[in-house]
Amino acid sequence: MRKSVATSVTQFVLAGLAAVVLISAGTIYVVRRNATTEAIRNARDIAGIDGHAVAEPVLVDGVLSGDAAAMARINAVVHERILSERVVRVKVWTPEGRIVYSDEPRLIGQAFDLGAGERAALRIGKIDADLSKLDEPENRYERPYNKLLEVYVPVHTVGGQTVLFEAYLRYSAIAQSGRQIWGSFVPVMIGGLLLLFLVQVPLAWSMARGLRQGQEERERLLQRAIDASDAERRRIARDLHDGVVQSLAGVSYSLAAAADRLDGGRDGAAVGDALRQAAADTRRSMRELRSLIVEIAPPNLHEEGLDSAVGELVASLAAEGVETSVEIDDTAAPSPETQTLLFRVAQEAVRNVAAHAQAKRLSVTLARDNGRARLVVADDGLGFSADRLEQRREEGHLGLTLLTGLVAEAGGRLVVDSTPGQGTRLQAEVPVT
């Protein structure tokens, strides 16, 4: 069934919105991750400045020995210029793992094993950062902060000894900085996507209307071609019926009458037999012509009914000795379109029986069941396998394939059930409209 323009555009809109959501989600994920990485890099740079530019100038060797004046000086600098809402803890370590200074006095003088990141920073002389492991003993006073970022800055005392300046930053501040970075970008990105999407909607509507109008125009042209072909076929059928068939009928009657008149003479019996045979051949030709006329131009089904039309279809088989049965409920398919479709199915099925089945019995039934018209054509002929059906399709015999498509377009289905030696059963079901 054809989709309306509104349905097509609605599907486009839904697909477009889904694409916008997926692209936005993926972009937000990537941008957020990169923004967090950038925020950590910025925090590392700031801690590096605090370590080198603020703390290093007041790190005299007296800090290593616990000199009170030296400790007071660096403590004042740390509290005034480094500690903030962002930086909550500062530690200064010797390479051996002893804390020589911290804004938390209880840590001063305690020794702990340096972590891998801390040892690497001292060895390479490069600033590094990592999430703080608050379950470690040296971090027991930082546990109330939940999540912190440690930044390791290798620095030197005024006397040239290497120590490690370590700053602890609130991770919430890092996350907030990251949100500010990606939050300034995401609205622009999503707004651009939505604007692009909204611009495409009227274009999609216009394209869908154009395609629909083109399709309707093609259908009108096709219908005109079909109507013209149907009119021509009906004209040919009418000419055959009114001309050749009527002439043959007259010849048949004349031959039969002549045969009757000659029966009394000496050779009259033989001549009469010959004339009667000629009359029979003429009548057979008439039946064949009538069948051809039905195939060329089906009758007006809505006026004459399917029962009459199908009877004409099977008449030639009945004349050849095939036992035929036709049970048609003309009310099962009230619309002309459904009647025409079912007639075409019956016509193709009967044609196949006549050409290939070598059947002795043929039945055609049409009934209405649960709002659907069901046509069944069954014979007791040779039957065929699925491979044979596929072979005939490859050879160009597409009658059943095309009918299957037509029935499907009408919302129904066509099933062919056949077994070699056990006949064939064709069933077509279409909704009653």
MIGU-132540 format. One record per atom (N, C-alpha, C, O): x, y, z. Coordinates in steps of 0.05 Angstrom, whole numbers, plus 5000, padded with zeros to 4 digits. Atoms other than C-alpha are relative to their C-alpha. Example, Ala and Ser with C-alpha at 12.3 -4.5 7.8 and 13.67 -1.06 7.14 Angstrom:
% residues 2
501849765000/524649105156/501850245000/503950245013/498449764999/527349795143/498550225014/499550445018/
END
This chain:
% residues 433
501749765000/500050005000/501850255000/503950265012/498449765002/502450704984/499950165026/498050175040/499849834976/504851155039/499250284992/499750384970/500749725004/501951855045/502550175004/504550095016/497749814997/506552465041/500550045030/502850055039/499749954971/505152595116/501449775013/503149815031/498750234988/507151885134/502949994993/504649945011/497250005009/513551925093/501650215015/503850165025/498649794987/515452595123/500249945030/502350015043/499950084972/513652345193/502349805006/503849835025/497850204997/518351755184/502750144997/504650085012/497549855004/523752235159/500650165026/502950175035/499549844975/522752685220/500949835023/502849905037/499350184978/523052105269/502849904996/504449895015/497350105005/529251825235/502050235004/504250185015/498149774996/532452525234/500450065029/502650115038/499749954971/530952635308/501749785013/503449845030/498450214989/533851955324/503050044993/504750005010/497249955008/540152135284/501150235016/503450225025/499149774984/540652805320/500749925029/502750005040/499550094972/540052465388/502549835001/504149875019/497650185000/545251935371/502550164996/504550125010/497649845006/550152435341/500650185024/502950215032/499649824977/549052915400/501249845024/503049935037/499050164978/550052355451/502949924996/504549945015/497250085005/556352105418/501950245002/504150225013/498349774999/559152805410/500350105028/502550185036/499849914972/557453005481/501949825016/503549915032/498350184985/560952375507/503050064993/504650085011/497249955008/567352515466/500950275011/503150305022/499249734991/567353265482/500350015030/502150145040/499850004971/565953135555/502649875010/503949975028/497650144992/571652645560/502550184994/504350205011/497849835007/576353115523/500150255018/502350355025/500049764982/574053705566/501149935028/502550095040/498950084974/575553315630/503049974998/504450055016/497150035004/582353135602/501350284999/503550325011/498949735002/583553865586/499950145027/501850285034/500249884974/581154075655/502249895018/503450045034/497850124984/586153585687/502750124991/504450175008/497549885009/591653865643/500350295010/502450375018/499949734990/589854565664/500750005030/502350165040/499450024971/589954355738/502949935004/504250035022/497150074998/596754035727/501850244995/503850285008/498449765006/599354675696/499950205023/501950325031/500249824978/596655095753/501649915024/502950075038/498450104978/599654635805/503050024995/504550075013/497249965006/606254675768/500950285005/503150335015/499449724995/606055425772/500250045031/502050185040/499949984971/604455375847/502649885011/503950005029/497650134990/610254905857/502550154994/504250195011/497549875009/615555255816/500150305007/502250405016/499949714997/613555985821/499350105028/500250315036/500949914973/610456015891/501649865022/502749995040/498850154977/613255455935/503049984997/504450015017/497250055003/620155335906/501850235010/503950175022/498249784990/623056035921/500250015031/502250125040/499849994971/621555945996/500849735012/500849695036/499250264990/623855216000/503050015006/504649924990/497250004991/630355326038/500749735012/498949585019/499150264989/634454736063/499049965029/498849745038/501050034973/631954896133/497449855002/496849745023/502550154999/625254596114/500649705003/499149565016/499350294999/628753916106/500749925029/500249695037/499250074973/631353956177/498050095021/498350045045/502249924982/624954246207/500550265014/499450315035/499549744988/627654946221/497450155003/495850174984/502649874994/622055336253/499550244982/497250274973/500349775017/623255976214/499449934971/497650044958/500550095028/623655616148/497249884997/495849924977/502650135001/617455216164/497850215001/495850194987/502049794998/613655846184/499750154974/497550234967/500149845025/615556196120/498549854978/496749974965/501450155021/613255646073/497149955007/495449954990/502850044991/607055526115/498350254994/496050224986/501549755005/605056256108/499550034970/497350104962/500349985029/606156236032/497849814990/496149884974/501950205009/602155596024/497250085008/495350064991/502749934991/596255846065/499050254986/496650284980/500949755012/596156536033/499649984969/497950114958/499949985029/597556375960/499349744986/498849744961/500550255014/596255635946/497449875009/495749814992/502550134991/590755345990/497650174992/497750424995/502549865008/583755525965/497749804999/498049575008/502250195004/577055225950/500749784981/499549564981/499150195021/580554865893/502149815011/502049575008/497750164989/587054635928/499549975030/499350175045/500750054972/585754305996/502349895016/502249895041/497850114985/592353996014/502650044985/502750024960/497349985012/599854096002/501949835016/501849845041/498050164987/605453616017/502750034986/502750064961/497449995012/612953656006/501549755009/501849705033/498750264994/616652986002/502950004993/503850144974/497350065008/623852776002/500049764982/498049614983/499950245017/625952245951/499849745016/499049545005/500250244984/626151756009/497249945011/496749735023/502850044991/618751836024/499350135026/497350055038/500649874975/618952296084/498750274994/499650424976/501449755004/614052876088/501450215018/501350195042/498649794985/618153486107/498250245005/498850405023/501949784994/612353976102/497249914990/497049774970/502750035009/604753956098/498350215015/499050285038/501849824986/599254436115/498549855022/497349985040/501050174979/596753856158/502449925018/503949745011/497550044984/602053876215/500449715009/502649635013/499750274990/600553166237/501549824980/502449604988/498650165020/603752906173/503050064999/504549894989/497249935003/610353266180/501849815016/501349755039/498050194988/616152796194/499349714996/501049545001/500750275005/612352166176/501049904973/501350064954/498950125025/615151696123/498149794990/496949635005/501750205014/611151286073/501449924974/503250054964/499050095026/612650886011/498850184978/496450224976/501049845022/612251335950/498749824979/499549594974/501450145021/607351125896/501650004974/503650144972/498650025026/609350945825/500050274986/502050344974/500149755013/607051615799/501950205012/503150364998/498249824986/610951995851/502949944994/504550124989/497350075006/617251605839/500750074971/502950164965/499549945028/616551695764/500450304996/502150394980/499749715002/615652455772/502850095010/504050264997/497349934991/622052495813/502249904981/504250044977/498050115018/625852045765/500250154974/502450214964/500049875026/623752395701/500250305002/501150434984/500149714996/622953095730/497850134985/498050364976/502249905015/616253175696/497550005018/497049825034/502549984984/609653405726/498149784992/497749724968/501950215005/604552845732/497650035019/497750175039/502549984983/597452765760/498649735000/498849584981/501650254998/593052195784/497950045021/498150215039/502049994979/586852065825/501249905026/502849715027/498850074974/588552035898/498749745011/496349715010/501050254987/587951355933/499750065030/501550055046/500549904973/584651585997/500149785021/500149845045/499850214981/585150906028/502949955009/503449795027/497250024992/592750976033/500550155026/499150345032/499549884974/595551146102/500750304999/499850465015/499249725001/598751806080/497850184992/498050434995/502349845009/591952036054/497749995020/495450065013/502350044981/587851896117/498750265007/496350265014/501249744993/586752636131/498650134976/497250334980/501449895024/584152756060/497449854994/495949924976/502450175007/578652226063/497450165001/495650094986/502649855000/573052726081/499450144973/497150214968/500549865025/574053046012/499049814978/498349904956/501250205018/571652395978/501749944975/502549714971/498650055025/575252485911/501950244994/501050464992/498049795004/581652865899/501949934977/502249694970/498050035021/586752965843/502750085011/503050305021/497349944991/594052915862/501750094977/501749974955/498249905021/599053325822/502850005012/503350135033/497350024990/606453165831/501850194984/501950174959/498349815013/611353725817/502949985011/503350065034/497350014990/618853585823/501250295002/501250434982/498849734996/622154215852/502749975015/503549755022/497450014986/628854395885/500050215022/498750425020/499749814979/630554735949/501950224991/503350194970/498149785007/634555385948/502849894999/504549984983/497350125000/640654945963/500449804978/502649694975/499750185023/639254505902/499149725005/499549554987/500950284995/636353875935/497249964988/495450134989/502550075014/630753525897/497949915021/498549745037/502350084984/624053475932/497549984982/497650074959/502550035016/616953315909/497850175012/497050125035/502249844991/611653845915/497449874990/497149814967/502450145007/604853515917/497650165009/497350245033/502449844994/598253895913/497549824995/497549664976/502550165002/591353575924/497850194992/497250395006/502249835010/585653885884/497349855001/497249614996/502750125000/578253775891/499349904972/499550064953/500750105026/575953325834/497450134990/497050164966/502549875008/569153675835/500750264985/499250344967/499249755014/572754315814/501049934972/500550084953/499150085027/576053935757/497649934983/497550024959/502450085015/569353645736/498450254991/497450274969/501449765007/566154335739/501450154978/500150274960/498549875022/571654625696/499649864974/499349994953/500650155024/570554065647/497250064989/496950094965/502849945008/563054205646/499950284987/498450324968/500049735012/564454935632/501250004972/500350154954/498850015026/568854745574/498149884979/497650004958/501750135020/564154255540/497250125000/495850114980/502649874999/557954625564/499750244982/497650314972/500149775018/559855225523/499949924971/499250084953/499950095028/560654805461/497449854992/496449874970/502250185007/554854305465/497550154991/496350074971/502449875010/549054805459/500350104971/498450084955/499549915027/552155085396/499849774981/498649794959/500050235017/553154395368/497249894996/496349834974/502750115002/546154145384/498250204985/496550114969/501649805014/543054795361/500549994970/498650024954/499350035028/546754725295/498749764987/497749774965/501250245010/544354015286/497050034997/495849954976/502949975001/537154195302/499350204977/497350164963/500649815021/537454795255/500249874973/498649914955/499750155025/540154355199/497749814996/496749794973/502350195002/534753845214/497550154992/496050064975/502449855005/529254365214/499950114971/497850134959/499949915027/531654645148/499449784980/498249824959/500450225018/531353955118/497149904999/496249784979/502750104998/524153815140/498350114976/497049954962/501649915023/520754285089/501149904973/499549854954/498950125024/525554035036/499149724996/498449634974/501050275002/523653325052/497149994993/496249824977/502949995007/516253505049/499750064970/498149944957/500249935029/517253834981/500949764982/499649714962/499150235016/521253234955/498049775001/497449654980/502050214998/516052744981/497650064983/496549884970/502349925017/510453134948/500749974971/499049874955/499250035028/514353154883/500149714992/499249644970/499850285006/515752414886/497249884998/496649724980/502750115000/508452264902/498550094974/497149944962/501249905024/506052714845/501049854975/499549784957/498950155022/510852364798/499049724999/498449614977/501050274999/508551694821/497149994991/496349814976/502850005008/501251884813/499850054970/498049934956/500049965029/502752144743/500749754985/499549694965/499250255013/506251494725/497749805002/497149654983/502350184997/500251114752/497850074981/496549904970/502149925019/495451534711/500749924971/499049834956/499250085027/499551414648/499849704997/498949614976/500250295002/499950674663/497149914998/496449734983/502950075001/492450644676/498950074972/497249924962/500949935027/491251004610/500949794980/499449714962/499050205018/495750504575/498449745003/497849604984/501550254994/492049924609/497250034988/496149844976/502749965010/485350224591/500049994969/498249874958/499950015029/487450324519/500449724990/499249634971/499650285007/490049614516/497549845004/496849674987/502450154995/483749354547/497850064979/496449884970/502049935021/479449744498/500649864974/498949774960/499250135025/483449474440/499449705001/498549584981/500650284997/482948764466/497149944998/496249744986/502950045001/475448834475/499050044971/497249904961/500849965028/474849104404/500749754983/499149664967/499250245015/478748504377/498149775007/497249624989/501850224991/474548024419/497250044988/496049844979/502649955011/468148364395/499949934970/498049814960/499950065029/470348314322/500149704995/498849604977/499950295003/472047574331/497349885005/496449704991/502650114993/465447434365/497950064980/496349884972/502149925019/461147824317/500649914972/498849894955/499350085027/464947604256/500649714996/498949564987/499150275005/468846954255/498249805015/497449605003/501650194985/464946604310/497249974988/496249744985/502650025012/458246774279/500049864974/498249704967/499850145026/460546544211/500449715004/499249544990/499650284994/463145894240/497449875010/496949645004/502550124991/456545794275/498149954977/496849744976/501750045023/452745884210/501049764983/499449614974/498950225015/457545404175/499349735013/498649545000/500650244985/456444894230/497249914996/496649684991/502850075004/448944924224/499549914971/497949724967/500450085028/449244884148/501149724995/499849564981/498950265003/453844284150/498349785012/497949575000/501750194987/449443924198/497449954984/496549724982/502450035016/443244054156/500549854974/498949694966/499350145025/446743834093/500449705005/499749544988/499650284993/448843194127/497449855003/497149624994/502650124997/441643054146/498749944973/497449744970/501350045026/439243144074/501349784983/500049664967/498650205016/444542684045/499849725010/500649534997/500150274988/443142104090/498549804983/498949564986/501650185016/438141814040/501349894975/500449684965/498850095025/442741733980/501949765004/502449675026/498350234999/447441163961/502550065016/503449915033/497549934985/453641513985/499450225021/501150345032/500749794981/449741974029/501049965028/501750155042/499150054973/451641624093/502950085004/503650215025/497149934997/459141714081/500450304999/501950425014/499749715003/458342434058/498850135025/499950335035/501249894976/453742564118/501949985023/502250175039/498050034978/459042294166/502250214997/503050335016/497849815004/464242734134/499050285007/500450445020/501149734993/459643344140/499650035030/500250245041/500449984971/457943184212/502750045014/502950185034/497449974988/465343114228/501050294996/502250415014/499249725005/466543794194/498550185019/499650385028/501649834981/460844084236/501249985028/501350195042/498950034973/463943794300/502650155002/503150285022/497549855000/470744074281/499550305002/500950455015/500649725000/467544744268/499150095028/499850315037/500949924973/464044744336/502450005020/502550175037/497749994983/470644564370/501750254995/502750375014/498649755006/473945144334/498650245013/499950435022/501549794987/468345584360/500650025030/500950235041/499450004972/469645364431/502850115006/503250275025/497349904997/477045504423/500150304996/501450455010/500049715004/475546184395/498750155023/499650365032/501249874976/470846344453/501950015023/502050215037/498050004979/476246134502/502150214995/503050355013/498049805007/481146574465/498950285005/500350465014/501349744995/476147154468/500050075030/500450295038/500049954971/475547064544/502850085009/503150255026/497349934992/483147084550/500850274991/502150435005/499349745011/483847684505/498650225015/499850425023/501649794987/478248084538/498149875020/496049775012/501750114980/475347834604/497350134999/497150374992/502749885001/467847944610/499850215021/501550255039/500649804980/464848504650/499249865025/496849795029/500550174977/465548144716/497850115018/496349965030/501949884981/461448634757/497149964991/495349955008/502750035011/455448544711/499349704996/497249615003/500550285006/456147814689/500649815023/499549605024/499350174978/459347544752/502349814995/502849734972/497750185003/465347114766/499249724993/500749584979/500950285005/461346474762/499949954970/500849744961/500250035029/459846584689/502750014986/503349854969/497449975012/466846814672/501849755005/503149664986/498450244994/470246224707/498949764985/500449584977/501150215016/465345754673/501050004972/501549794961/498949985026/467746014607/502949904999/503849784980/497250084999/474945894629/500349704999/502149604985/499650294998/473945164645/498549844978/498649604977/501650145020/469345014586/501749844981/500949614974/498350155018/475044814540/501049745012/501349544999/499150244986/477644314592/497749805002/498149564999/502350184998/470644034602/499549864973/498849634972/500550115026/470043934527/502149784993/501549604977/498050205004/476443524529/499849765019/501549595018/500550234983/473643054581/500950045029/500749855044/499249954972/476343374645/497650055017/495850215009/502349964982/471443324702/500450275015/502350295031/499649734988/470544054724/497850065020/495549965017/501949914980/467144354784/500550295007/502750375013/499749714995/465845094793/497950085021/495550055017/501849904978/462945364859/500950285007/502850325023/499249724997/463246114859/497850155015/495450155007/501849824986/460046574910/500550284991/502550414999/499549745012/459347224871/500150225021/501250445016/500049794979/458147614936/502650005016/503050175033/497650024984/464847394964/502050234993/503550315010/498249785008/468447934924/498450214986/498150214962/501949815012/463848524914/501250224982/499950324964/498949785015/468749034886/501049914973/502049694971/499050075026/470549044812/503049935000/503949754986/497150054999/478049084829/500649725010/502349584999/499550264988/477848464873/499149784981/500449574978/501050205019/473648084821/502049964977/502649744969/498050015022/478648264766/502549855008/503549694993/497650134990/484548044808/499649705003/501249544994/500650294996/481347374827/499649864973/500449634970/500350125026/479347254755/502749944987/503249734975/497350045011/486547354733/501449765013/502849614999/498750234986/488946864786/498849744989/500249554983/501350255010/483746344764/500849954971/501249724963/499350045029/485446464690/502849894998/503249704982/497250115001/492946344702/500149725010/501549554998/500050274989/491545734744/498849804980/499949584976/501350185019/486745424693/501849964975/502049744964/498250025023/491645584636/502349815006/503049654989/497950184993/497145224673/499149715001/500549524993/501150274999/492644624685/499749884972/500549664967/500450095027/490944584612/502649944986/502749764969/497550025014/498144654590/501849785011/503349664996/497950174988/501944214640/498949775017/500349575021/500850184978/497643834690/499249724991/499749535005/501250265009/494443274648/498049905021/498049665028/501850074978/489043284701/497449874990/496749914967/502650115006/482642884702/497750145015/495450135006/501949854985/479143324753/501150275007/503450315013/499349734994/479144064765/497750135015/495450115007/502149864985/475444474817/500950285005/503250345011/499649724995/474845224825/497950095020/495550075014/501949914980/471645504888/500850285010/503150355011/499649734989/470846214915/498050035022/495650005018/501849964977/468046354984/501150235017/503450315014/499349784982/468246895037/500549895028/498849745038/499350114974/471646745103/501450215017/503650305010/498849814982/472947235160/500950264986/503150364991/499449755013/472747855116/501949984978/503050184969/498150045022/477147545062/498749824979/497349634986/500950175022/475447254994/502249794995/504549864990/498150225004/478746574985/499349854975/497249734972/500350155025/479646284915/501949765001/504249795008/498450255001/482045564909/499649864974/497449814965/500050165025/483845214844/501749755005/504149775011/498750264994/485544474853/499749814977/497549794965/500250205021/487143924804/501549755010/502949765030/498750264993/489443184807/502149934980/502549694975/498150065022/494643254753/502849925010/503149815031/497250104995/502143134750/501350145023/503050025037/498649854979/504043674800/502850074992/503750014970/497349935006/511043944805/501550065026/500250095047/498449944977/516744064853/500850295001/500450444982/499149724997/519444724880/502250064981/502450284971/497849955018/525644634838/499050044972/500050214957/501149965027/521444564775/498750274997/498950404976/501349745001/517545194793/502250224997/501850404981/497849815002/524145574802/501249994972/501950204961/498950035027/526645294736/498350144979/499350284961/501849865018/520445544700/500250305002/499950454983/499649714996/521546234730/502550094985/502450304972/497549935014/528646244704/499749994970/501050134955/500550025028/526046044636/498250224989/497750244965/501649785009/521646654635/497049985005/495550154997/502850034994/514946374658/499450135027/499750015048/500249844976/513146914708/497150065008/496550235024/502849944995/505546874709/499349995030/498250185041/500650034971/504946614781/501550205017/500550305036/498449814985/510647064805/498750284999/498450425019/501349745003/507147684777/497450015016/496850215029/502550004985/500447474806/500450015030/498950135045/499449994971/503647354874/500550295009/499650375030/499549724993/506048074873/497550174999/497150345017/502549855002/499248344851/498249945025/497150125036/501650084976/495747954907/501150135025/499750235042/498749884976/500848204958/499450305001/499050415023/500649715001/499748924935/497250065009/496650275020/502849974992/492348824948/499649935029/497349935039/500150074971/493948615020/499449715005/498749635027/500650284997/493047875008/502449834996/504749924998/497850185004/497247264995/499149774981/496849704981/500550215019/497746724942/502049775006/504449815008/498450234992/500246024960/499549784980/497249714974/500250235018/501645454912/501249765014/503549765022/499250254987/502044754942/499849784980/497749704971/500050205021/504144214894/502149785007/504249845018/498250234996/507343514899/499949844975/497849784964/499950165024/509643114839/498349755003/498549605022/501750235000/504342594822/497550035017/495749855016/502349974982/499242874872/498450254994/496850335011/501649775007/496543484837/501050265012/503150275024/499249734992/496744224852/497650145012/495350115003/502149844987/492744684898/501050295002/503050345015/499349724999/493045434887/497850145017/495450115012/501849854983/489945884940/500750295002/503050365008/499649714999/489146634937/498050125020/495650065018/501849864980/486347054995/500550304998/502850384998/499849715001/484947794990/497950125018/495850015021/502149874983/481348275037/497750094983/498050174960/502449925014/474248425017/499650305003/499550405025/500449715000/473449154998/497550084985/496950324983/
END
